[in-house]
Amino acid sequence: MINCITERMFHLLFPSWNASSSSLHHGRPSLKPTAVKMGAGGRPFDHPPDDQMILKQKVVESRRASSNHAAYVSHGIFFAVFLSVVYYLIVRWHEKTLNSTPLLVVTMFEMAAIITFVASCIYLLVYFGNSLVHHTHFLDEEEDQPEETTNTVHCEYAHLSLKQVGKKDKVTQEDEAVIQAVVSGETPSYSLESKLGDCKRAAVIRRMAVERIAGKSLDGLPVDGFDYESILGQCCEMPVGYVQIPVGIAGPMLLDGKEFWVPMATTEGCLVASTNRGCKAIYASGGATSILLKDGMTRAPVVRFATAKRAADTGDAMGMNMVSKGVQNVLEYLRADFSDMDVIGISGNYCSDKKPAAVNWIEGRGKSVVCEAIIKEQVVKKVLKTNVASLVELNMLKNLTGSAMAGALGGFNAHASNIVSAVYLATGQDPAQNIESSHCITMMEAVNGGNDLHVSVTMPSIEVGTVGGGTQLTSQSACLNLLGVKGANKESAGSNARQLAMVVAAAVLAGELSLMSAIAAGQLVNSHMKYNRSNKDNSVES
């Protein structure tokens, strides 16, 4: 009613007001709906709108602007009245306080001021509430409103992108002849690199030949963006592509006074996050310390008489090939003196490589490392969400008693293999040697009057290197560089590999600490359901 009266007054006072000067109505942007005719391809027609349509639009805009400004005048009046009444009531309250007059004694003017105050409050609340609702509704409409022209352009680009992704390169006549030769068996697949002189081209041709022979597509396996020259003769034979594994970073890990950011290549959700939480707890408690107990690689040949065992320092290399070559030379030397010695094989499995074995658990193989930390009571409660007594009891019943009852060999831990395999994949180690490298016993005990937690991991068979094998690949080399152990250390031979082994042990320590805490606090299932569960329908029609 007041808006209508004010609007009439506004028309009398400002009859020639131009509607185009206002774009807001009740705090909401003014929408000007216009009908635009579209031609083929989404382009607007060039026909200008007629004069009658323009006149109608101007009239509508003029009325809307008049209504808007009339509303502003009424809102301004009520706001001014509200401030005046508030000022008057505050002054009167102050005077009554000074004169010791009861507040309940009011005059007619004060009663009128109170009524005016309540009325103006109600008006302003309704106005602002209405504006908020309209503004929210406008935003919802704006989000739901399809942008036809823009969407058409984006879909067009997306459609082209999808075509480009699924599009295969055209096969030249020369490549087609090579593919047919591989399919028919005329040209061996393994000889493509030497025959063509181009490792990338050989991989593409081999890939196409495999697809034709198997009758299956390899579209999901990437082939571009990889240096196939770098793996020739040392990492992988007959490549047709490469597998992508996401790499996460846990850290910083404070180990022996230095910070390390640990790269972990894994497809298991929660693993990097959990290890990172362990790193945080260790860092907050002053860091972890480690010691290298032993460094040596073994190779046990099998001959017709007593087994010979040879241990040697292998520098920054993991050392399997180095020691194998050395053992072969020793056997040739022995054969010169013992003509009746029959060498059955260079490896007699007493080594024991890539297999869980008591000999490695007891005597060690590669790098034998112990890593420990004291976690403060407040860190256990705040970061790990549990307590020292629960962790000590769980470790004894799970990692020690439970593993013993299961007949575990080197598996007196919660999940050392998880961390070892992730770091190995990221840094170019031999993934199969995760087996003996994951031999680990985790110990936890209460210290400092039962308030703090002492946690340690003992790993007797960490087999790592920073030169050779997959360490020279670009991605893995970058991860080694992040740890500061890339390549061979020229100043101190073998120190890079030893440092990497201690980083692996420290990462295992962090992972063990975090997982055991999650189990003790009852968080394991919830965390895996949240971070390690796919809601996609992965069923495949047969």
Buried (B, 14 or more C-beta within 10 A) or exposed (E): EBBEEBBEEBEEEEEEBEBEEBEEBBEBEEEEEEEEEEEEEEEEEEEEEEEEEEEEBEEEBBEBBBBBBBBBBBBEBBBEBBEBBBEBBEEBEEEBEEEEEEEEEBEEEBEEBBEBBEBBBEBBEEBEEEBEEBBEEBEEEEEEEEEEEEEEEEEEEEEEEEEEEEEEEEBEEEBEEBBEBBBEEEBEBEEBBEEBEBBBBBBBBBBBBBBEEEEEEBEEEEBEEBEBEBBBEEBEEBBBBBEEEEBBBBBBBBBBEEEBBBBBBBEBBBBBBBBBBBBBBBBBBBBBBBEBEBBBBBBBBBBEEEEBBBBBEBBBBBBBBBBBEBBBEBBEEBBEEEEEEEBEEBBBEBBBBBEBBEBBBEBBBBBBBBBBBBBBBEBBEEBBBBBBEBBBEBBBEBBBEEBEEEEBBBBBBBBBBBBBBBBBBBBBBBBBBBBBBBBBBBBBBBEEEEEBBBBBBBBBBBBBBBBBBBBBBEBBBBBBEBBBBBBBBEEEBBBBBBBBBBBBBBBBBBBBBBBBBBBBBEBBEEBBEEBEEEEEEEEEEE
